[in-house]
Each structure stands twice: as structure tokens, then as C-alpha cells.
């Protein structure tokens, strides 16, 4: 029993393992937090790209005129749609948490 009481090899290995695992978990939390900020920033860039697409379209009409009877035979009117800027197209009113974190470090990525 005395030999078991004085044996500290298991305790040293366990203490080292607890210390190493604690450092590894803390590093993993910080790393995953940075990954989350990077993913949010990239998704913000994608949303800016989609929001800046011009979705306007135009197609012209045609008409046919009979010169002999001086009447219009047929016509087809054209159409036009003009895309206006929405609230969150440029993300000026929809700020993300990651944007404020990046801005506080003094460097912005665009």
C-alpha cells in the first residue's frame, strides 16, 4: 500500500494531459471563432455581389403599317423594367457582427 501511495507517475501524466487538452480546446475555440468570422465575411461579399447585379430588362415592340389604306395593320408594344436598389443590396443598413469586429482592428477587407 505504501508503494501505491508514493507512486505519482499516473498523476503526472494525468496533469500533463489535462493541461495539454485545456490548451488544445482553448486554441480550437479561438480558431473556430476566426473561421466563423471569415465565413460571415465571405457570405457578406457574396450577398453584395448578388445585390449589385442589374436585373433590368428591355424588349422592343414592332408595328406594321399598310401604306395603301393608311392603316396600322398590327403592333406589339415593348416593355421595360428598371431594377432599383433595395435596402440590403449594398449592406449599408444591414451590418454584420463580423464587420464591426474587423473594423475595430483597424483594417478592413474588401
N, C-alpha and C positions, 0 to 999 in steps of 0.2 A: 504494500500500500504506500510505503514511503517513496518508493521509486516512481510510482504513478503520480504522486503528489508533486514531486520535484521535476517531473518531465514537462517541459514547456514547449516542445517542438510543435505540437499541434496548435497551440495558442499563437505562436509567432506566425505560422503560415496563415492562420485564420485572420489575424490582424492585418497582415500584408494584403491578403485577398480582399478584405473589406475596404482597405484604403485604396487599392487599385480599382476596384469596382466602383467606388464612390467617385473617384476622379473620372473614370470612363463614362459613367452615367451623366455627370455634370457636363462633360465635353460633348456628349451626344445631344443633350438638351440644347446647348448653345448652338451646335451645328444644325440641328433641325429647325431651330428658330430662324437662323440665317437662310436656310433653304426655303422656309415659308415666306420670308420677306422677298427673296429673289423670285419665287413663283408668282407672288402677288404683283410684283413689278412687271414681270413679263406679260401676265394676263392684262394688266393695265395698258401696256404697249399694244397688245392685240386689240383691245377694245377701242383704243384711239385710232388704230388703223382701220377697223371696220366702220367706226363712226365718221371717218373722213372720206369714205367712199362716196362718190357722187352718184346718186340713184336717179337723176333726172333722165327723162327720155322725151323724144320728139319724133313724130312721124307726120309727113306732109300729106295733104289731100290732093285730089285731082278733079278736074271738071272737063266736060266735053260740050262744045258749043257748035250748033248747026248754023252755018253762015247763010244758007238758003232761006230758012224760016226764021232766022234771027232768034232762035230759042236755045235755051240751055237744055241739052239732052240729059245729062246726068252729072252728078257731082258727089264727091266724097270728101267730107271735111277732115282735116288733120286734128291732131291732139298734142297737148304739151303738158308735162308735169315737171315742176321745179322742186327739187329737194331743199328743204330749209333745215337749218341747224337745230337739233334738239338740245334739251337741257344737258344731257350727259355725253354728247358727242365728243367734246374736247376735254372732258373731265375737269372742267373749271369749277363746277359746283358739286361734284361727287368725289371728294378727296378720300384717299385710302389711308389707312393707318401706316402702311409702309412708306408712303410719300412723306409723311411728317417725320418718320424715323430717319429716312435718308437725308431729308433737308436739314435735320438738326446736326448732322455730322459735317456739314459744310460743303458737301459735294453732291451733285445731282447727276443722275444718269438718264440720258435721253437718247 
